[in-house]
C-alpha cells in the first residue's frame, strides 16, 4: 500500500473523540498519524496501521515537468 505524508486515512475503528479520519505525518516502518477531530498524534507500527485502514484519500501528486523541448 502506497501511503505518503499528507494522505488522509479513514480507519475501521474510531478514535475515542469519535473521529474516523487521520492525517499521515510520518510514513516508514511506523506511521505517525494525527486525528482530524481532536489533533492527538498517534504512532502505530506499519502492519497494525495498514490492517486498520478502511479508505485512503491520497493527496494529488505532481508527476514532474509536463512536455518539454
CHARMM internal coordinates of N, CA and C (Angstrom, degrees):
IC EDIT
DIST 1 N 1 CA 1.4492
DIST 1 CA 1 C 1.5270
ANGL 1 N 1 CA 1 C 108.13
DIST 1 C 2 N 1.3197
ANGL 1 CA 1 C 2 N 117.11
DIHE 1 N 1 CA 1 C 2 N 129.57
DIST 2 N 2 CA 1.4588
ANGL 1 C 2 N 2 CA 122.09
DIHE 1 CA 1 C 2 N 2 CA -176.76
DIST 2 CA 2 C 1.5263
ANGL 2 N 2 CA 2 C 109.98
DIHE 1 C 2 N 2 CA 2 C -95.02
DIST 2 C 3 N 1.3188
ANGL 2 CA 2 C 3 N 116.06
DIHE 2 N 2 CA 2 C 3 N 95.52
DIST 3 N 3 CA 1.4624
ANGL 2 C 3 N 3 CA 121.88
DIHE 2 CA 2 C 3 N 3 CA -179.77
DIST 3 CA 3 C 1.5183
ANGL 3 N 3 CA 3 C 107.75
DIHE 2 C 3 N 3 CA 3 C -113.55
DIST 3 C 4 N 1.3295
ANGL 3 CA 3 C 4 N 116.15
DIHE 3 N 3 CA 3 C 4 N 129.80
DIST 4 N 4 CA 1.4617
ANGL 3 C 4 N 4 CA 121.17
DIHE 3 CA 3 C 4 N 4 CA -177.47
DIST 4 CA 4 C 1.5224
ANGL 4 N 4 CA 4 C 110.33
DIHE 3 C 4 N 4 CA 4 C -124.58
DIST 4 C 5 N 1.3136
ANGL 4 CA 4 C 5 N 115.01
DIHE 4 N 4 CA 4 C 5 N 165.93
DIST 5 N 5 CA 1.4642
ANGL 4 C 5 N 5 CA 121.59
DIHE 4 CA 4 C 5 N 5 CA 178.23
DIST 5 CA 5 C 1.5262
ANGL 5 N 5 CA 5 C 109.24
DIHE 4 C 5 N 5 CA 5 C -59.92
DIST 5 C 6 N 1.3225
ANGL 5 CA 5 C 6 N 116.35
DIHE 5 N 5 CA 5 C 6 N 133.22
DIST 6 N 6 CA 1.4610
ANGL 5 C 6 N 6 CA 121.80
DIHE 5 CA 5 C 6 N 6 CA 179.17
DIST 6 CA 6 C 1.5193
ANGL 6 N 6 CA 6 C 113.64
DIHE 5 C 6 N 6 CA 6 C 99.50
DIST 6 C 7 N 1.3383
ANGL 6 CA 6 C 7 N 117.74
DIHE 6 N 6 CA 6 C 7 N -17.25
DIST 7 N 7 CA 1.4657
ANGL 6 C 7 N 7 CA 120.64
DIHE 6 CA 6 C 7 N 7 CA 178.77
DIST 7 CA 7 C 1.5240
ANGL 7 N 7 CA 7 C 110.27
DIHE 6 C 7 N 7 CA 7 C -67.60
DIST 7 C 8 N 1.3277
ANGL 7 CA 7 C 8 N 115.72
DIHE 7 N 7 CA 7 C 8 N 150.49
DIST 8 N 8 CA 1.4645
ANGL 7 C 8 N 8 CA 121.10
DIHE 7 CA 7 C 8 N 8 CA 175.55
DIST 8 CA 8 C 1.5207
ANGL 8 N 8 CA 8 C 108.54
DIHE 7 C 8 N 8 CA 8 C -101.38
DIST 8 C 9 N 1.3305
ANGL 8 CA 8 C 9 N 115.78
DIHE 8 N 8 CA 8 C 9 N 138.85
DIST 9 N 9 CA 1.4566
ANGL 8 C 9 N 9 CA 121.80
DIHE 8 CA 8 C 9 N 9 CA 179.80
DIST 9 CA 9 C 1.5133
ANGL 9 N 9 CA 9 C 109.67
DIHE 8 C 9 N 9 CA 9 C -119.19
DIST 9 C 10 N 1.3248
ANGL 9 CA 9 C 10 N 116.23
DIHE 9 N 9 CA 9 C 10 N 137.26
DIST 10 N 10 CA 1.4582
ANGL 9 C 10 N 10 CA 120.91
DIHE 9 CA 9 C 10 N 10 CA 169.80
DIST 10 CA 10 C 1.5213
ANGL 10 N 10 CA 10 C 105.75
DIHE 9 C 10 N 10 CA 10 C -105.95
DIST 10 C 11 N 1.3317
ANGL 10 CA 10 C 11 N 116.45
DIHE 10 N 10 CA 10 C 11 N 120.15
DIST 11 N 11 CA 1.4555
ANGL 10 C 11 N 11 CA 121.58
DIHE 10 CA 10 C 11 N 11 CA -175.13
DIST 11 CA 11 C 1.5293
ANGL 11 N 11 CA 11 C 111.50
DIHE 10 C 11 N 11 CA 11 C -93.47
DIST 11 C 12 N 1.3361
ANGL 11 CA 11 C 12 N 115.93
DIHE 11 N 11 CA 11 C 12 N 160.35
DIST 12 N 12 CA 1.4642
ANGL 11 C 12 N 12 CA 121.66
DIHE 11 CA 11 C 12 N 12 CA 177.82
DIST 12 CA 12 C 1.5283
ANGL 12 N 12 CA 12 C 111.03
DIHE 11 C 12 N 12 CA 12 C -71.57
DIST 12 C 13 N 1.3320
ANGL 12 CA 12 C 13 N 115.88
DIHE 12 N 12 CA 12 C 13 N -38.84
DIST 13 N 13 CA 1.4679
ANGL 12 C 13 N 13 CA 120.57
DIHE 12 CA 12 C 13 N 13 CA 179.77
DIST 13 CA 13 C 1.5217
ANGL 13 N 13 CA 13 C 109.13
DIHE 12 C 13 N 13 CA 13 C -105.78
DIST 13 C 14 N 1.3158
ANGL 13 CA 13 C 14 N 116.41
DIHE 13 N 13 CA 13 C 14 N 141.98
DIST 14 N 14 CA 1.4619
ANGL 13 C 14 N 14 CA 118.96
DIHE 13 CA 13 C 14 N 14 CA -178.94
DIST 14 CA 14 C 1.5263
ANGL 14 N 14 CA 14 C 111.14
DIHE 13 C 14 N 14 CA 14 C -85.57
DIST 14 C 15 N 1.3050
ANGL 14 CA 14 C 15 N 113.98
DIHE 14 N 14 CA 14 C 15 N 155.65
DIST 15 N 15 CA 1.4582
ANGL 14 C 15 N 15 CA 122.71
DIHE 14 CA 14 C 15 N 15 CA 176.10
DIST 15 CA 15 C 1.5325
ANGL 15 N 15 CA 15 C 107.36
DIHE 14 C 15 N 15 CA 15 C -72.20
DIST 15 C 16 N 1.3243
ANGL 15 CA 15 C 16 N 119.59
DIHE 15 N 15 CA 15 C 16 N 154.45
DIST 16 N 16 CA 1.4710
ANGL 15 C 16 N 16 CA 120.77
DIHE 15 CA 15 C 16 N 16 CA 179.01
DIST 16 CA 16 C 1.5327
ANGL 16 N 16 CA 16 C 114.75
DIHE 15 C 16 N 16 CA 16 C -53.27
DIST 16 C 17 N 1.3304
ANGL 16 CA 16 C 17 N 118.61
DIHE 16 N 16 CA 16 C 17 N -22.87
DIST 17 N 17 CA 1.4684
ANGL 16 C 17 N 17 CA 120.73
DIHE 16 CA 16 C 17 N 17 CA 178.23
DIST 17 CA 17 C 1.5272
ANGL 17 N 17 CA 17 C 111.49
DIHE 16 C 17 N 17 CA 17 C -78.15
DIST 17 C 18 N 1.3493
ANGL 17 CA 17 C 18 N 117.76
DIHE 17 N 17 CA 17 C 18 N -13.41
DIST 18 N 18 CA 1.4552
ANGL 17 C 18 N 18 CA 121.58
DIHE 17 CA 17 C 18 N 18 CA 178.06
DIST 18 CA 18 C 1.5186
ANGL 18 N 18 CA 18 C 114.76
DIHE 17 C 18 N 18 CA 18 C 107.81
DIST 18 C 19 N 1.3233
ANGL 18 CA 18 C 19 N 117.91
DIHE 18 N 18 CA 18 C 19 N -6.49
DIST 19 N 19 CA 1.4630
ANGL 18 C 19 N 19 CA 121.68
DIHE 18 CA 18 C 19 N 19 CA -178.09
DIST 19 CA 19 C 1.5286
ANGL 19 N 19 CA 19 C 111.23
DIHE 18 C 19 N 19 CA 19 C -87.84
DIST 19 C 20 N 1.3383
ANGL 19 CA 19 C 20 N 116.23
DIHE 19 N 19 CA 19 C 20 N 144.31
DIST 20 N 20 CA 1.4606
ANGL 19 C 20 N 20 CA 122.24
DIHE 19 CA 19 C 20 N 20 CA 176.52
DIST 20 CA 20 C 1.5305
ANGL 20 N 20 CA 20 C 111.67
DIHE 19 C 20 N 20 CA 20 C -101.63
DIST 20 C 21 N 1.3460
ANGL 20 CA 20 C 21 N 118.24
DIHE 20 N 20 CA 20 C 21 N -11.91
DIST 21 N 21 CA 1.4650
ANGL 20 C 21 N 21 CA 121.49
DIHE 20 CA 20 C 21 N 21 CA -172.77
DIST 21 CA 21 C 1.5230
ANGL 21 N 21 CA 21 C 112.60
DIHE 20 C 21 N 21 CA 21 C -101.72
DIST 21 C 22 N 1.3442
ANGL 21 CA 21 C 22 N 114.16
DIHE 21 N 21 CA 21 C 22 N 140.85
DIST 22 N 22 CA 1.4530
ANGL 21 C 22 N 22 CA 122.63
DIHE 21 CA 21 C 22 N 22 CA 178.90
DIST 22 CA 22 C 1.5210
ANGL 22 N 22 CA 22 C 108.88
DIHE 21 C 22 N 22 CA 22 C -135.38
DIST 22 C 23 N 1.3342
ANGL 22 CA 22 C 23 N 116.84
DIHE 22 N 22 CA 22 C 23 N 154.93
DIST 23 N 23 CA 1.4631
ANGL 22 C 23 N 23 CA 123.43
DIHE 22 CA 22 C 23 N 23 CA 175.65
DIST 23 CA 23 C 1.5279
ANGL 23 N 23 CA 23 C 107.38
DIHE 22 C 23 N 23 CA 23 C -112.73
DIST 23 C 24 N 1.3322
ANGL 23 CA 23 C 24 N 116.53
DIHE 23 N 23 CA 23 C 24 N 136.24
DIST 24 N 24 CA 1.4637
ANGL 23 C 24 N 24 CA 121.47
DIHE 23 CA 23 C 24 N 24 CA -179.39
DIST 24 CA 24 C 1.5279
ANGL 24 N 24 CA 24 C 109.57
DIHE 23 C 24 N 24 CA 24 C -79.40
DIST 24 C 25 N 1.3361
ANGL 24 CA 24 C 25 N 116.17
DIHE 24 N 24 CA 24 C 25 N 123.06
DIST 25 N 25 CA 1.4622
ANGL 24 C 25 N 25 CA 121.97
DIHE 24 CA 24 C 25 N 25 CA 177.30
DIST 25 CA 25 C 1.5237
ANGL 25 N 25 CA 25 C 111.29
DIHE 24 C 25 N 25 CA 25 C -99.51
DIST 25 C 26 N 1.3377
ANGL 25 CA 25 C 26 N 116.91
DIHE 25 N 25 CA 25 C 26 N -31.55
DIST 26 N 26 CA 1.4609
ANGL 25 C 26 N 26 CA 121.72
DIHE 25 CA 25 C 26 N 26 CA 178.34
DIST 26 CA 26 C 1.5198
ANGL 26 N 26 CA 26 C 108.59
DIHE 25 C 26 N 26 CA 26 C -148.13
DIST 26 C 27 N 1.3284
ANGL 26 CA 26 C 27 N 116.62
DIHE 26 N 26 CA 26 C 27 N 137.94
DIST 27 N 27 CA 1.4612
ANGL 26 C 27 N 27 CA 122.02
DIHE 26 CA 26 C 27 N 27 CA 178.87
DIST 27 CA 27 C 1.5211
ANGL 27 N 27 CA 27 C 108.66
DIHE 26 C 27 N 27 CA 27 C -127.29
DIST 27 C 28 N 1.3152
ANGL 27 CA 27 C 28 N 115.96
DIHE 27 N 27 CA 27 C 28 N 138.56
DIST 28 N 28 CA 1.4587
ANGL 27 C 28 N 28 CA 122.37
DIHE 27 CA 27 C 28 N 28 CA -179.70
DIST 28 CA 28 C 1.5165
ANGL 28 N 28 CA 28 C 107.38
DIHE 27 C 28 N 28 CA 28 C 173.05
DIST 28 C 29 N 1.3198
ANGL 28 CA 28 C 29 N 117.44
DIHE 28 N 28 CA 28 C 29 N -136.90
DIST 29 N 29 CA 1.4655
ANGL 28 C 29 N 29 CA 120.60
DIHE 28 CA 28 C 29 N 29 CA 175.14
DIST 29 CA 29 C 1.5248
ANGL 29 N 29 CA 29 C 109.95
DIHE 28 C 29 N 29 CA 29 C -67.54
DIST 29 C 30 N 1.3248
ANGL 29 CA 29 C 30 N 115.80
DIHE 29 N 29 CA 29 C 30 N -31.42
DIST 30 N 30 CA 1.4636
ANGL 29 C 30 N 30 CA 122.39
DIHE 29 CA 29 C 30 N 30 CA 174.43
DIST 30 CA 30 C 1.5150
ANGL 30 N 30 CA 30 C 107.51
DIHE 29 C 30 N 30 CA 30 C -117.42
DIST 30 C 31 N 1.3226
ANGL 30 CA 30 C 31 N 115.81
DIHE 30 N 30 CA 30 C 31 N 154.64
DIST 31 N 31 CA 1.4576
ANGL 30 C 31 N 31 CA 120.92
DIHE 30 CA 30 C 31 N 31 CA 172.74
DIST 31 CA 31 C 1.5137
ANGL 31 N 31 CA 31 C 108.07
DIHE 30 C 31 N 31 CA 31 C -111.00
DIST 31 C 32 N 1.3216
ANGL 31 CA 31 C 32 N 116.08
DIHE 31 N 31 CA 31 C 32 N 137.17
DIST 32 N 32 CA 1.4522
ANGL 31 C 32 N 32 CA 121.47
DIHE 31 CA 31 C 32 N 32 CA 170.13
DIST 32 CA 32 C 1.5139
ANGL 32 N 32 CA 32 C 104.53
DIHE 31 C 32 N 32 CA 32 C -110.54
DIST 32 C 33 N 1.3324
ANGL 32 CA 32 C 33 N 116.10
DIHE 32 N 32 CA 32 C 33 N 117.02
DIST 33 N 33 CA 1.4602
ANGL 32 C 33 N 33 CA 121.31
DIHE 32 CA 32 C 33 N 33 CA -176.83
DIST 33 CA 33 C 1.5229
ANGL 33 N 33 CA 33 C 109.36
DIHE 32 C 33 N 33 CA 33 C -124.19
DIST 33 C 34 N 1.3330
ANGL 33 CA 33 C 34 N 115.30
DIHE 33 N 33 CA 33 C 34 N 150.74
DIST 34 N 34 CA 1.4590
ANGL 33 C 34 N 34 CA 121.21
DIHE 33 CA 33 C 34 N 34 CA -179.19
DIST 34 CA 34 C 1.5143
ANGL 34 N 34 CA 34 C 109.32
DIHE 33 C 34 N 34 CA 34 C -118.29
DIST 34 C 35 N 1.3235
ANGL 34 CA 34 C 35 N 116.37
DIHE 34 N 34 CA 34 C 35 N 129.55
DIST 35 N 35 CA 1.4628
ANGL 34 C 35 N 35 CA 122.21
DIHE 34 CA 34 C 35 N 35 CA 178.00
DIST 35 CA 35 C 1.5255
ANGL 35 N 35 CA 35 C 108.77
DIHE 34 C 35 N 35 CA 35 C -67.21
DIST 35 C 36 N 1.3424
ANGL 35 CA 35 C 36 N 116.62
DIHE 35 N 35 CA 35 C 36 N 132.98
DIST 36 N 36 CA 1.4637
ANGL 35 C 36 N 36 CA 119.81
DIHE 35 CA 35 C 36 N 36 CA 179.09
DIST 36 CA 36 C 1.5226
ANGL 36 N 36 CA 36 C 111.47
DIHE 35 C 36 N 36 CA 36 C -78.87
DIST 36 C 37 N 1.3238
ANGL 36 CA 36 C 37 N 117.72
DIHE 36 N 36 CA 36 C 37 N -15.67
DIST 37 N 37 CA 1.4553
ANGL 36 C 37 N 37 CA 121.05
DIHE 36 CA 36 C 37 N 37 CA -179.57
DIST 37 CA 37 C 1.5174
ANGL 37 N 37 CA 37 C 113.00
DIHE 36 C 37 N 37 CA 37 C -79.91
DIST 37 C 38 N 1.3412
ANGL 37 CA 37 C 38 N 116.41
DIHE 37 N 37 CA 37 C 38 N -53.37
DIST 38 N 38 CA 1.4644
ANGL 37 C 38 N 38 CA 120.07
DIHE 37 CA 37 C 38 N 38 CA -174.06
DIST 38 CA 38 C 1.5241
ANGL 38 N 38 CA 38 C 113.80
DIHE 37 C 38 N 38 CA 38 C -114.56
DIST 38 C 39 N 1.3345
ANGL 38 CA 38 C 39 N 118.01
DIHE 38 N 38 CA 38 C 39 N -12.33
DIST 39 N 39 CA 1.4580
ANGL 38 C 39 N 39 CA 120.70
DIHE 38 CA 38 C 39 N 39 CA 178.31
DIST 39 CA 39 C 1.5179
ANGL 39 N 39 CA 39 C 114.92
DIHE 38 C 39 N 39 CA 39 C 88.59
DIST 39 C 40 N 1.3194
ANGL 39 CA 39 C 40 N 117.78
DIHE 39 N 39 CA 39 C 40 N 1.97
DIST 40 N 40 CA 1.4677
ANGL 39 C 40 N 40 CA 121.78
DIHE 39 CA 39 C 40 N 40 CA 179.31
DIST 40 CA 40 C 1.5224
ANGL 40 N 40 CA 40 C 110.26
DIHE 39 C 40 N 40 CA 40 C -65.75
DIST 40 C 41 N 1.3263
ANGL 40 CA 40 C 41 N 117.07
DIHE 40 N 40 CA 40 C 41 N 138.38
DIST 41 N 41 CA 1.4628
ANGL 40 C 41 N 41 CA 122.40
DIHE 40 CA 40 C 41 N 41 CA 178.58
DIST 41 CA 41 C 1.5222
ANGL 41 N 41 CA 41 C 108.57
DIHE 40 C 41 N 41 CA 41 C -100.38
DIST 41 C 42 N 1.3365
ANGL 41 CA 41 C 42 N 115.97
DIHE 41 N 41 CA 41 C 42 N 130.58
DIST 42 N 42 CA 1.4618
ANGL 41 C 42 N 42 CA 122.88
DIHE 41 CA 41 C 42 N 42 CA -177.97
DIST 42 CA 42 C 1.5231
ANGL 42 N 42 CA 42 C 108.47
DIHE 41 C 42 N 42 CA 42 C -123.68
DIST 42 C 43 N 1.3275
ANGL 42 CA 42 C 43 N 116.62
DIHE 42 N 42 CA 42 C 43 N 138.64
DIST 43 N 43 CA 1.4620
ANGL 42 C 43 N 43 CA 121.36
DIHE 42 CA 42 C 43 N 43 CA 176.52
DIST 43 CA 43 C 1.5247
ANGL 43 N 43 CA 43 C 108.14
DIHE 42 C 43 N 43 CA 43 C -113.63
DIST 43 C 44 N 1.3431
ANGL 43 CA 43 C 44 N 115.76
DIHE 43 N 43 CA 43 C 44 N 124.83
DIST 44 N 44 CA 1.4631
ANGL 43 C 44 N 44 CA 121.95
DIHE 43 CA 43 C 44 N 44 CA -177.66
DIST 44 CA 44 C 1.5198
ANGL 44 N 44 CA 44 C 110.20
DIHE 43 C 44 N 44 CA 44 C -129.70
DIST 44 C 45 N 1.3433
ANGL 44 CA 44 C 45 N 117.32
DIHE 44 N 44 CA 44 C 45 N 149.14
DIST 45 N 45 CA 1.4665
ANGL 44 C 45 N 45 CA 119.40
DIHE 44 CA 44 C 45 N 45 CA 171.37
DIST 45 CA 45 C 1.5271
ANGL 45 N 45 CA 45 C 110.01
DIHE 44 C 45 N 45 CA 45 C -63.97
DIST 45 C 46 N 1.3182
ANGL 45 CA 45 C 46 N 117.13
DIHE 45 N 45 CA 45 C 46 N 148.81
DIST 46 N 46 CA 1.4675
ANGL 45 C 46 N 46 CA 122.45
DIHE 45 CA 45 C 46 N 46 CA -177.32
DIST 46 CA 46 C 1.5262
ANGL 46 N 46 CA 46 C 111.65
DIHE 45 C 46 N 46 CA 46 C -54.76
DIST 46 C 47 N 1.3346
ANGL 46 CA 46 C 47 N 117.62
DIHE 46 N 46 CA 46 C 47 N -44.19
DIST 47 N 47 CA 1.4680
ANGL 46 C 47 N 47 CA 121.01
DIHE 46 CA 46 C 47 N 47 CA -176.58
DIST 47 CA 47 C 1.5303
ANGL 47 N 47 CA 47 C 111.50
DIHE 46 C 47 N 47 CA 47 C -61.61
DIST 47 C 48 N 1.3187
ANGL 47 CA 47 C 48 N 117.52
DIHE 47 N 47 CA 47 C 48 N -43.44
DIST 48 N 48 CA 1.4611
ANGL 47 C 48 N 48 CA 121.30
DIHE 47 CA 47 C 48 N 48 CA -179.35
DIST 48 CA 48 C 1.5275
ANGL 48 N 48 CA 48 C 111.41
DIHE 47 C 48 N 48 CA 48 C -69.26
DIST 48 C 49 N 1.3160
ANGL 48 CA 48 C 49 N 116.52
DIHE 48 N 48 CA 48 C 49 N -40.56
DIST 49 N 49 CA 1.4625
ANGL 48 C 49 N 49 CA 121.16
DIHE 48 CA 48 C 49 N 49 CA -179.47
DIST 49 CA 49 C 1.5277
ANGL 49 N 49 CA 49 C 110.90
DIHE 48 C 49 N 49 CA 49 C -65.32
DIST 49 C 50 N 1.3437
ANGL 49 CA 49 C 50 N 117.30
DIHE 49 N 49 CA 49 C 50 N -47.53
DIST 50 N 50 CA 1.4685
ANGL 49 C 50 N 50 CA 120.45
DIHE 49 CA 49 C 50 N 50 CA -178.89
DIST 50 CA 50 C 1.5231
ANGL 50 N 50 CA 50 C 111.51
DIHE 49 C 50 N 50 CA 50 C -63.83
DIST 50 C 51 N 1.3166
ANGL 50 CA 50 C 51 N 117.50
DIHE 50 N 50 CA 50 C 51 N -32.70
DIST 51 N 51 CA 1.4603
ANGL 50 C 51 N 51 CA 121.60
DIHE 50 CA 50 C 51 N 51 CA 179.80
DIST 51 CA 51 C 1.5358
ANGL 51 N 51 CA 51 C 111.32
DIHE 50 C 51 N 51 CA 51 C -68.60
DIST 51 C 52 N 1.3396
ANGL 51 CA 51 C 52 N 116.46
DIHE 51 N 51 CA 51 C 52 N -30.76
DIST 52 N 52 CA 1.4633
ANGL 51 C 52 N 52 CA 121.13
DIHE 51 CA 51 C 52 N 52 CA -175.78
DIST 52 CA 52 C 1.5228
ANGL 52 N 52 CA 52 C 114.63
DIHE 51 C 52 N 52 CA 52 C -94.39
DIST 52 C 53 N 1.3360
ANGL 52 CA 52 C 53 N 118.25
DIHE 52 N 52 CA 52 C 53 N 2.38
DIST 53 N 53 CA 1.4664
ANGL 52 C 53 N 53 CA 120.90
DIHE 52 CA 52 C 53 N 53 CA -179.82
DIST 53 CA 53 C 1.5213
ANGL 53 N 53 CA 53 C 109.94
DIHE 52 C 53 N 53 CA 53 C -80.25
DIST 53 C 54 N 1.3279
ANGL 53 CA 53 C 54 N 115.29
DIHE 53 N 53 CA 53 C 54 N 127.74
DIST 54 N 54 CA 1.4646
ANGL 53 C 54 N 54 CA 121.10
DIHE 53 CA 53 C 54 N 54 CA 176.73
DIST 54 CA 54 C 1.5244
ANGL 54 N 54 CA 54 C 110.13
DIHE 53 C 54 N 54 CA 54 C -93.84
DIST 54 C 55 N 1.3398
ANGL 54 CA 54 C 55 N 116.66
DIHE 54 N 54 CA 54 C 55 N -42.34
DIST 55 N 55 CA 1.4594
ANGL 54 C 55 N 55 CA 121.48
DIHE 54 CA 54 C 55 N 55 CA -177.62
DIST 55 CA 55 C 1.5252
ANGL 55 N 55 CA 55 C 109.16
DIHE 54 C 55 N 55 CA 55 C -149.82
DIST 55 C 56 N 1.3311
ANGL 55 CA 55 C 56 N 115.55
DIHE 55 N 55 CA 55 C 56 N 144.73
DIST 56 N 56 CA 1.4612
ANGL 55 C 56 N 56 CA 122.15
DIHE 55 CA 55 C 56 N 56 CA 179.97
DIST 56 CA 56 C 1.5212
ANGL 56 N 56 CA 56 C 109.00
DIHE 55 C 56 N 56 CA 56 C -114.65
DIST 56 C 57 N 1.3336
ANGL 56 CA 56 C 57 N 116.63
DIHE 56 N 56 CA 56 C 57 N 129.50
DIST 57 N 57 CA 1.4596
ANGL 56 C 57 N 57 CA 122.64
DIHE 56 CA 56 C 57 N 57 CA 176.00
DIST 57 CA 57 C 1.5209
ANGL 57 N 57 CA 57 C 107.48
DIHE 56 C 57 N 57 CA 57 C -114.20
DIST 57 C 58 N 1.3520
ANGL 57 CA 57 C 58 N 118.16
DIHE 57 N 57 CA 57 C 58 N 89.94
DIST 58 N 58 CA 1.4708
ANGL 57 C 58 N 58 CA 120.00
DIHE 57 CA 57 C 58 N 58 CA -176.52
DIST 58 CA 58 C 1.5231
ANGL 58 N 58 CA 58 C 112.19
DIHE 57 C 58 N 58 CA 58 C -72.41
DIST 58 C 59 N 1.3267
ANGL 58 CA 58 C 59 N 115.47
DIHE 58 N 58 CA 58 C 59 N 151.16
DIST 59 N 59 CA 1.4605
ANGL 58 C 59 N 59 CA 120.97
DIHE 58 CA 58 C 59 N 59 CA 172.40
DIST 59 CA 59 C 1.5199
ANGL 59 N 59 CA 59 C 108.46
DIHE 58 C 59 N 59 CA 59 C -71.25
DIST 59 C 60 N 1.3292
ANGL 59 CA 59 C 60 N 118.57
DIHE 59 N 59 CA 59 C 60 N 146.00
DIST 60 N 60 CA 1.4670
ANGL 59 C 60 N 60 CA 119.29
DIHE 59 CA 59 C 60 N 60 CA 173.81
DIST 60 CA 60 C 1.5245
ANGL 60 N 60 CA 60 C 109.50
DIHE 59 C 60 N 60 CA 60 C -62.51
DIST 60 C 61 N 1.3154
ANGL 60 CA 60 C 61 N 116.45
DIHE 60 N 60 CA 60 C 61 N 132.45
DIST 61 N 61 CA 1.4666
ANGL 60 C 61 N 61 CA 121.89
DIHE 60 CA 60 C 61 N 61 CA -177.27
DIST 61 CA 61 C 1.5188
ANGL 61 N 61 CA 61 C 110.06
DIHE 60 C 61 N 61 CA 61 C -106.66
DIST 61 C 62 N 1.3235
ANGL 61 CA 61 C 62 N 116.24
DIHE 61 N 61 CA 61 C 62 N 142.21
DIST 62 N 62 CA 1.4628
ANGL 61 C 62 N 62 CA 120.47
DIHE 61 CA 61 C 62 N 62 CA 173.54
DIST 62 CA 62 C 1.5173
ANGL 62 N 62 CA 62 C 107.64
DIHE 61 C 62 N 62 CA 62 C -87.78
DIST 62 C 63 N 1.3112
ANGL 62 CA 62 C 63 N 116.58
DIHE 62 N 62 CA 62 C 63 N 129.77
DIST 63 N 63 CA 1.4587
ANGL 62 C 63 N 63 CA 122.37
DIHE 62 CA 62 C 63 N 63 CA -176.00
DIST 63 CA 63 C 1.5202
ANGL 63 N 63 CA 63 C 113.16
DIHE 62 C 63 N 63 CA 63 C -80.41
DIST 63 C 64 N 1.3169
ANGL 63 CA 63 C 64 N 117.80
DIHE 63 N 63 CA 63 C 64 N -19.80
DIST 64 N 64 CA 1.4562
ANGL 63 C 64 N 64 CA 120.86
DIHE 63 CA 63 C 64 N 64 CA -176.56
DIST 64 CA 64 C 1.5160
ANGL 64 N 64 CA 64 C 108.83
DIHE 63 C 64 N 64 CA 64 C 126.17
DIST 64 C 65 N 1.3174
ANGL 64 CA 64 C 65 N 117.77
DIHE 64 N 64 CA 64 C 65 N -169.68
DIST 65 N 65 CA 1.4657
ANGL 64 C 65 N 65 CA 119.78
DIHE 64 CA 64 C 65 N 65 CA -178.68
DIST 65 CA 65 C 1.5253
ANGL 65 N 65 CA 65 C 111.97
DIHE 64 C 65 N 65 CA 65 C -65.87
DIST 65 C 66 N 1.3091
ANGL 65 CA 65 C 66 N 115.33
DIHE 65 N 65 CA 65 C 66 N 130.02
DIST 66 N 66 CA 1.4698
ANGL 65 C 66 N 66 CA 121.36
DIHE 65 CA 65 C 66 N 66 CA 177.57
DIST 66 CA 66 C 1.5208
ANGL 66 N 66 CA 66 C 108.34
DIHE 65 C 66 N 66 CA 66 C -95.47
DIST 66 C 67 N 1.3084
ANGL 66 CA 66 C 67 N 115.40
DIHE 66 N 66 CA 66 C 67 N 134.44
DIST 67 N 67 CA 1.4645
ANGL 66 C 67 N 67 CA 119.29
DIHE 66 CA 66 C 67 N 67 CA -179.89
DIST 67 CA 67 C 1.5169
ANGL 67 N 67 CA 67 C 110.20
DIHE 66 C 67 N 67 CA 67 C 73.26
DIST 67 C 68 N 1.2878
ANGL 67 CA 67 C 68 N 116.20
DIHE 67 N 67 CA 67 C 68 N -152.34
DIST 68 N 68 CA 1.4651
ANGL 67 C 68 N 68 CA 119.73
DIHE 67 CA 67 C 68 N 68 CA 179.58
DIST 68 CA 68 C 1.5181
ANGL 68 N 68 CA 68 C 109.83
DIHE 67 C 68 N 68 CA 68 C 138.21
DIST 68 C 69 N 1.3204
ANGL 68 CA 68 C 69 N 115.83
DIHE 68 N 68 CA 68 C 69 N 178.36
DIST 69 N 69 CA 1.4575
ANGL 68 C 69 N 69 CA 118.46
DIHE 68 CA 68 C 69 N 69 CA 178.33
DIST 69 CA 69 C 1.4970
ANGL 69 N 69 CA 69 C 112.04
DIHE 68 C 69 N 69 CA 69 C -138.14
END
COOR INIT
IC SEED 1 N 1 CA 1 C
IC BUILD
